[in-house]
Amino acid sequence: IGRTGRAGSTGEAISLVCADEVDQLAAIENLTQQLIKRVDEPDFIPDHRVPLTAVGGQVLKKPKKPKQKLIPGAGAAKSGGRGNIHLGRWFEEEDAKPKAKAVRKVPSFGSKPKGGKK
């Protein structure tokens, strides 16, 4: 905030704010109970925009887009009626055994070891 406005002086204060400083900006707005005007300079366009804030110190976040469901028929309207998603043979082979052999045996707790070292 600086020294602008002290002892009845007038002037203009300019602050540069990065997106990772939005919490500090919200705290200043909460303290002053005023929203600070934001101006993007044409030669200094940010890579990451500072999120909007509200008086009271809240950082307003954009609503998240709903995730697409990966279920058969979910995209039927958009994809021209096809609607089935190919999942390979994942669900067709219910009794299929794993194709890879176990690297080590699973320990059996509470029983005596079978034919190991004495």
N, C-alpha and C positions, 0 to 999 in steps of 0.2 A: 504494500500500500504506500509506503514511503512517506515523504514529508509534505506532500501536496495537501493543502487545506489546513495546515497548522497555523495557529494564531490568527485566524481569519483570512489567511492568504488564499488566493484562488489560483487555479492552474489545472493542468491535465496530467494524470498519471497513466503511464503505459506499462503494461506487464506482458512478458512473453510467457506463455504457458504451454507445456508439453502434455501429451495425452496421459502420461504416467503421473502427472501432478494434479489430476482432476480432484482428488480428495482434499488437497490443500486449497484449491480454488473454491470448492463447496464449503469448506470451513470459513473462508473469508466472507463468502456470500451469506452464510448463516450468521456470522458475527455482525455484519453491517445490515442484515435484513434487506439486501438489495441484490438483484441479479446484475452481474457485470456484463456490459455490452461486449460482444465478441466480433472482431473484425479480422478477416483473412487478408493479408497483403498479397497482391498479385504476384510479386516476385518470390514470395515465401510460402508457397502452398504446402501444407503439412502432409506427410506420408500417413500419419495416424491422426484422425480428427479427435479433438477433445470432446468427450460425451457431454450431453446437455445436463444441466443441473437445475434444481428448484430451490426456492427460498426455503430454508429449514435444513439445508445441508445434504439433501438427497441427491444422489447421482442417478439420473434417469437413464435407464438402459433400453436399448431397442428390444422389442419383443423378438424372441427367437422364432425362426421359421420352423413349422412342424416337420418332423422327420418323416421321410417316405417309408411306408411299410413294405417289407419284402414278403408279401404273401401273394399266392396265386390270384390273379384277377385284379390286383391293385392298380395296374396301369392300363386296364383294358380300354378305357375311353380315349386316352392319349395315343396309345400305340396302334390304333386302328382295329381294336377288337381282339388282338392276340392274347394278352392278359396273363399267360402262364410264364412263370420264370423257371428257367432250366436249373435244377439243383443237382444234376448228375444222377447217380444211383444211390444217393445218400439215404433216402427213405425207403427205397425198394428192397434193400438187403437187410432185413431186420435181424436175421440170425447169422449174419456174416461175422466171421472171426477176423481179428486184426491181422493185417498182412505182414506186419513187422513182428519179429520175435523179441520177447522181453530181454533186456540187457542183463538184469540181475533178478534174483528171486525175491519175492516179497517176504519179509520176516514174519514168522508166526509167533505172536506173543503168548506166553503162558503155557507153551508146550515144550517138550524136550527137543533139542536139535536132532535132525535125522542124519545119522551116519557121518558126522563131521569129525573134526579133530578132538582128541581126548585130552 
